[in-house]
């Protein structure tokens, strides 16, 4: 129902900026587009686990590639928020989501994210608050569609109930 049309394969950007250096990452992204694919997945937390990294490394590599190559409309960019970003915080509160999306947009060198996902459930925050924050991002044109990663089936069902009850995005 999102309106996004994606291929059956998504290119994972987890390795950008650490296992694959920037030059290799750009070559891989070039090959992706040349091969007719267009769906790239990343997350704000990639690759905070590497000494000296602060998170957003993969997004930064993708953003510099987008800036150098142009053609933002030729690719579908998916990223995620909510994992522990150390000093930048964690979770799915409305305040954290607002802060996280701004940081991701800046790193990605874009004014919108095609698919913005909750990276993991945050049971400390009401689903209505999380979905409301995502709704605000869609309304502002910063996000085209939302999703969830690492949620249980029960929690996803609950989120669907909340979205229907409060007329929030699914």
N, C-alpha and C positions, 0 to 999 in steps of 0.2 A: 504493500500500500504506500510505500515511500515515494514512488515515482522514479527511484534510481534503477537503472538498468546496468547490471554488472555481469561480467563473464563468469563462467563456472570456476575459474582459477583466480586466486588473489596472490599477489607477490608480497611476501612478508619482508618488511624492512627492519626486523629486529637486529640484524647483523650490521647494518649501516653504521659506520663510524668506529667500529672496533674489530670485528672479524674481517669485514670488508672495509678497507680504508676509503676515503672519499673518492679518489680517482676510480677505484674498482666499482664502488657503489654507483657512480655516475655512468660507468660503462654498462653495468647491469640494468640500470633504469633505461638507458638508451636502447639496449637490446630488447627490453620488455616492450617498449612502444613500437620499435621497428618490427617486432614479431606480432603486432596486432593486439596485444593485451593492454589494459589500461587501469587496472585496479591495484592500488598500493595500500598496504596496511602497515601501521606503525603504532606507537604509543608514546605518551610523554615520558614515561619511566625508562624507556630504552636509551641508554645502557648504563643506568645509575650504578649497577653492581660492579662496574669496572673501576679500579682505582683511578682517581683523577676526573672521572666523569660525574656530572651532576644531574643527568637525565636530560631528555630532549635532544640527545646527540643524533639519533636517527632522524627525527623531525628536521633538525638543522641541515643534515645532509640532503634530505629530500627538498627542503626549501631552497637551498643554494642551487640544486639541480633545476628546480622549477624556474628560478630567477634567470639562470644562465640559458636555459633552453626555450623559455616561454611556453605558450600553449597550455596554460593551466586548465583550460576547458577540455583538453584531450585526455585528461586522467581523472580518475575517481580516487580521492584521498580519504582514507579511513584512519582515524586515530582514536586514542582512548585516554581516559583520565580516571583518577581515583586511587591509584596505588600510592605507596609512600614515596613522596618526592623529597624526603628529608626536610630541609629548610623551607621548601615551598609548600609543605603540608600534604595532606592525604584526605581521602574520603569523598563522599558525594553530597556534602552540604551545598546549598545554593551558593554560598560565598566562595567555597573552594572551586566549584565548577566554573563560576564566572572568572576567577583568577586563572584557572588552568586553561580555559579556552583562549584567553587573551595571549597567554604565553605560547600556546601551540600555534595560534595564528601567526604570531610574530616569527617563530622559528620556521614555520612552513612557507613564509613569504607569500601569504594569500589572505584574502579577506573572507573566505568561507571554507568550511570543512564539509565534505560531502556526507560522510557518515561519522558521527561522533558517538562513542560508546562508553558506557560505564565499564571500566576494566574488571571490576570485581564488586560484588554486592557489599553494601555498607549498611548492616542492620541497625546501626546507631542513628541513622537518619531516616525519617519517614519517607516512603516512596513518593508521596505527594510532593514533598519538597524537592526531591531529585528530579522528578518528572516535570515539575513546575519550572525549575531552572532550565531544563532542556527545552521546554516550550518557549521560554523567553528567548533562548538563543536562536531557535527556529524563526520566531517572530521578527527578531532583529536581523535576520539574513546571515547570521554567522555560521549556521549549521543547516544543512538541507534535510538530514534524517538522523534518527538516533537508533542506538542498539545497545545490547548488553552482552558482556562476556563473563564467563565464570560465575554464572548464576545457577542455582538449582531450578529444576522444573517447577517446583512449588512456588518459589519466589517469583519466577517469571509469570506464573499464573496470577499471583497476587498483584503484580505490577499491571497486568492487563486489566484486572478488576478495578484498580485505582484509576488507571487512565480512562476507562469507560465511565466510571462514576463521576470523575471531575473534568471530563472532556479534555484530557491531556493527550499528548502524542503517545503512541504505543511504543 
